[in-house]
Amino acid sequence: MCWLAVAFVLLFHVNGGWCCPGHERDSLLRFKASVLDPSNQVLNSWHGFNCCEWNGIQCHPHTHHVIRLDLHSSYDASNLKKPLSNSTGDVLSPLFNLKQLEHLDLSFNNFSFVPIPPGLARLKSLRYLDLSEAGFSGDIPRELGNMSTLHYLDLSSYYLRMVGMRAWTGNMRDLRELILDQVNMSRVESNELDNALSTMYALTRLQMYECDLSGETPPSLANLTNLTHLQLNFNRFNGSIPSALLSLPKLQLLDLSWNKDLGGNLSSILPQHSTSLHTLDLSGTAVGGTIPDSVANISSLTVLYLAGCRVESIPITMANLTALRKLALGNNMLRGHIPPFGDRPQLGRPYPLAYIDLSRNQLDGPIPPMLLAAFPNLQYVDLSYNQLNGSIPSPAGTLHYITRLDLSYNALTGKIPPSIDQLLPLEHLDLSNNNLEGAIPLNISNLPKLNSLYLYSNRLSGTFSESHLDNLSQLVHLDISDNLLTAKFSPTWIPRFYLQQLGLRSCNVEGGIPTFLITQYWVQVVDLSNCSLTGNLPQWIWGVNSLYNLNLSHNHFTGFLPHSLMGTQLLTLDLHSNNLQGQLPLLSDVLWYLDVSENQLSGSIPTEYSSLAYLSLSRNYLNGSIPPSICQIRIVDLSNNKLTGKIPACLKSSYIEMLNLESNCLEGKLRRGLGDMLSLQTLKLGGNGLKSYIPSSLANSKELEILDLSNNRMKGNIPTWIGQLSKLKILILRSNRFEGIIPLEVTTLPLLQILDLSSNKFSGIIPATISSLQAMKNQTVTDEIFEASTFDNYIYVDRVRVINKEQELEYVRSLALVKCIDLSNNNLAGGIPPDMGLLEGLVILNISRNHITGEIPKSLGKMLQLESLDLSHNQLSGNIPLELQSLTFLGYLGLSCNHLSGRIPQGGQFYTFEASSFSNNSGLCGLQLNTTCCGLHQSKPCPPNIEVDKMDEEEEEEKDTWWAVGQLVWE
């Protein structure tokens, strides 16, 4: 009897009693055979008869059909379960036999970019489908639009593409949640999307983040009255945000952020009445205007993100948003004072506000004391990059939860409040770039969780020592650069923290490089530039293995560099402007930035420098030839050395952006392939012995901004293709043997602001079209720095020598302010173009030592930025225009050695010029030449006359007599 009972039980199992049906078990086993389980922890239980007990399987309690299959993976690194992957291309088809399946979740697996099979639509009972980030790719099958039983669908993946949604229209009426994040929907037409959404009446959640959608937001969204969650951020929607969208009765979260062309006025977008909305994110859109007072009616609002928009003002009624926890209005157009929100307490309850960002606006005035005091729950405060002034309010007794306080880049004054130590939870404190004075409080050491301390670029003074840091065990970032501080650390001090960044730039560091750095096993960035450091570089600094960026520039270090740096992990090394001697070291393969310019290094350049991206060796005593390895470097400055030989032939195939070889002893011709450097922005070869024509291949360097071939022996004409270099800003061909006419194409360069053709053999006339140089017409002064390339925070700054006021001056950071035309010392003839005065931004104009005739154009009086005007040694005639008296910045004037006549103007800057400015013009008269003017309107010098001279002497004696009588009467 027992064996009959056992047989009955086994038969019951096999025939599908309380086990899953056999065909469903077989389908699951076929699925198992088609996938790989690297951790053997997902499918390890998939054996035996009863598949209802397998991992991830759930069966119906009565029919025992498989209704749920959940094999989702996780990004959690601590999870030992690894994602499933496929062993065959057809991974999902075995599941098509699970006819009663209601829930399928395979998310976050790795199915090797196989397509989603259309056969999934055969699962007619499926209500929940999640294939997000599962490794599927290609087009989403149109057949999925026919799965009318779905309540939840998530296909989020960067590798999937939606080609159309016509099949979705009318077939997804029961869909509650649709998530298609990062699916490429660029081929979905606006009307298709709108039609499909218009029939999804049950939709409560719609998420299409970064789907490349464009056009106007679908109008049908405003009719989805059950919608609670709408996220369409990071797309390309345009037009205005429909006001009806924010008035949906059940909508709780709306995120349209970072649709940069999506706009509208906030006064018409925000609802005028109470809604269910608790999160609104319109950051990075074009919405703007004034936030209306009616915003206070959205009493449920807890998160309001409007960063990077065009918001102009904040209403005081925002203080009535008593549920608000996060407010982000950074990078807008806010002006005026910060509204005194804290002056309006609501029902005696503290505000829940924990996050406030008003950074990167134009707010001014003091920080309202109540802004901090009224919000005891604040954790994050960012008021940086404004124009706030006054002192920092004392945080005593408030801000018990603050973790981040950023007041940087303002105009705050006074001292750092001593009560700063009461902000015990503080992790990040940034007060940099203000006008704070006084000492750094010692009790800053009492902030136990402080991770980042930025106080750079203030006027802080006194001594900064280990006493400020002794109790800080969490400190990672410390930067007190650009103050009036003296940094002094005991050589035996060992900190409790492990820094990643140390900035003491422009502080007076006593005792040499702080030795506590030896104990900092994680330090990556050290900036001790301009710290008055002396002596030899300590050898231990090269043994700090974690160090990536080291800046010891602008000090007084002497001695030698190590023979090799190949054992270091340095990425950037800046030692420029010291007194280091000896030869250049061998470098590691990871170093990409090296600046040892302005030292006393000698010897040749090693051949193994090809791994660098930035190399500056200028102003040393290096000799020998230039190695071919420099052709692999993007920024190369070898100027002001003693290098010899020819320019390397490999340059024609390089990706150099900036090449400066000026002031060396190079010879030979310019290579024909020089212009094949298609990324070239700066080419400076002046001050060598080059003999060549300008190579025609330079016409290919369309990115070229600076071309300096001065002080060589180059010859030929300026090629007409020069007009093709539309980005050229500086053209210097001074002191060569160029000849011919100045081509009209030079005057078509729209960005040209320095044109120096002096000391050549150019002939012909000054082109009349020179007045069309657009960049020289602009009087606007900018702070732009000429830079060939930027690497992180490292900028190469160009230097250019220009003749100004008869002196050769070097312009570095003020280069963008210089607008100059120097055509002096040539064989130019004809007149000065009458419209030359249209170049109203010109600072230097030098046409001296030519054969220019005619009169000085009156239009030159419009050049109000002009500081130096030299027209000397020509054949100019006529009067000096009175209009030149308007040149109030004029500091140098050269009109000597011409044929000018008439009275010298006396107004403006003219009274400051000496006789040398006007000498050798026989027809000029005036005080500057100590010559009396006679004739009609006193327009010419008086003729020599002894009687007149005698009469003048008698008049002077008479004046002296009357002065003496006056003095006696006074006494």
Secondary structure, DSSP 8 states (H G I E B T S, - for coil): -HHHHHHHHHHHHHTTSSS--HHHHHHHHHHHHHEE-TTSSSSTT--SS-GGGSTTEEE-TTT--EEEEE------TT------EESSS--SGGGGG-TT--EEE-TT-B-TT----GGGGG-TT--EEE-TTSS--EE--GGGGG-TT-SEEE---TTEE----GGGTTT-TT--EEE-TT-B-TTS-HHHHHHHHHT-TT--EEE-TT---EEE--GGGGG-TT--EEE--SSEEEEE--GGGGG-TT--EEE-TT-TEEEEEHHHHS-SS--S--EEE-TTSEEEEE--GGGGG-TT--EEE-TTSEEEE--GGGGG-TT--EEE--SS--EE----GGGS-BTTB-----EEE--SSEEEE---HHHHHT-TT--EEE--SSEEEE-----TT--SS--EEE--SSEE-S---GGGGG-TT--EEE--SS--EE---GGGGG-TT--EEE--SSEEEEEEEGGGTTT-SS--EEE--SSEEEEE--TT---SS--SEEE-TTSEEETSS-GGGGG-TT--EEE-TTS--EEE--GGGGG-TT--EEE--SSEEESB--SB-TT---SEEE--SS--EE---B--TT--EEE--SSEEEE---S--TT-SEEE--SSEEEE---GGGGG-SEEE--SSEEEE---GGGGG---SEEE--SSEEEE---GGGGG-TT--EEE--SSEE-----GGGGG-TT--EEE--SS--EE---GGGGG-TT--EEE--SSEEEE---GGGGG-TT--EEE--SSEE-SB--GGGGG-HHHH---------EEEEETTEEEE--EEEEETTEEEEESTTGGG--EEE--SS--EE---GGGGG-TT-SEEE--SSEEEE---GGGGG-TT--EEE--SSEEEE---GGGGG-TT--EEE--SSEEEEE---SGGGGG--GGGT-S-TEEEBGGGTB-EETGGG-EE----HHHHHHHHHHHHHHHHHHHHHHHHH-
